[in-house]
Amino acid sequence: MGASLRTITASAGVNLAGVNYYFRTKEVFLQEVLSRRLRPINRRRLKLLEAADAATSGAAVPVERIVEAFVPPLLGHEQWRLRRLIGRVHAEPAECGQRVFAVECWSVPQRFTSALERALSGLSPNEAAIRLQFAIGFLVQISAGVRHQEMRFSEASTTGVLGQMVSFITAGLKAPATKCVAAGLSPG
């Protein structure tokens, strides 16, 4: 990440010496910031998925409910600063940021991919995983923020935008399998 620890601490209004003492390096500081913010989001995602699963009484969770469990915890109104940081870390994949995503987010895509496999019984596990990665890519792009449009929504508009995102991602996840994937071939 391009900003120095001095710039970050000055912007945050905190003591650089204290941050250096406690974290030692900018990488450790970034890891802690991301971990501290991602844990509750991922816990919320998994809790929402578990609730959706419990509500189906053993049947597959509908795709839209899966997406509703995945998207809103990250894209809620109060998360706009974190979204931009996540977008930056994905766009500029520094090793330390990728380590945090590997630790904090490892089980989340697996659980959601499994739910998608059940909901979309015609898709292979590989295709379900690929589609979830496309959805994550879409969310990362939104998270990074388009330079000409800041993604800060009022509480009222956040609900509408989240609804549009859920519909868009759900439609992509439900799309028919591609010919190469249906035939068991690699899409590349």
Residue pairs with C-beta under 8 A, 6 or more apart in sequence:
1 26
1 30
1 88
1 89
1 92
1 94
1 97
2 92
4 26
5 16
5 19
5 20
5 26
5 29
6 16
8 26
8 29
9 15
9 16
9 19
10 16
19 29
23 29
23 32
27 94
27 96
28 96
30 89
30 94
30 96
30 97
30 100
31 96
31 97
31 99
31 100
33 85
34 85
34 86
34 89
34 97
34 100
34 101
34 104
35 100
35 103
35 104
37 82
37 85
38 86
38 100
38 101
38 104
38 105
39 104
41 73
41 74
41 79
41 82
42 73
42 104
42 105
42 108
44 73
45 69
45 70
45 73
45 74
45 108
45 112
46 107
46 108
46 111
48 68
48 69
48 72
48 73
49 61
49 66
49 69
49 70
49 111
49 112
49 115
51 69
52 61
52 62
52 65
52 66
52 68
52 69
53 61
53 115
55 65
56 62
60 115
60 118
60 119
60 121
61 115
61 118
61 119
62 119
63 116
63 119
63 120
63 170
63 173
63 174
64 166
64 167
64 170
66 112
66 115
66 116
66 119
66 173
67 135
67 166
67 169
67 170
67 173
68 166
69 112
70 112
70 135
71 139
71 162
71 165
71 166
71 169
72 162
72 166
73 79
74 82
74 83
74 86
74 139
74 143
75 83
75 139
75 142
75 143
75 158
75 161
75 162
75 165
76 158
77 153
77 154
77 155
77 158
80 151
80 152
80 153
83 142
83 143
83 144
83 145
83 151
84 143
84 144
84 145
84 151
86 140
86 143
87 140
87 141
87 142
87 143
87 144
87 145
88 144
89 97
89 98
89 100
89 101
90 97
90 140
90 143
90 144
91 140
91 144
109 129
109 132
109 133
109 136
112 132
113 125
113 128
113 129
113 132
116 123
116 128
116 131
116 132
116 173
117 123
117 125
117 128
120 128
120 173
120 174
122 177
123 131
123 177
123 181
124 177
124 181
124 184
126 181
127 177
127 178
127 181
130 181
130 187
131 172
131 173
132 173
134 172
135 169
135 172
135 173
138 165
138 168
138 169
138 172
139 165
142 151
142 165
143 151
145 151
153 161
178 187
180 186
180 187
181 187
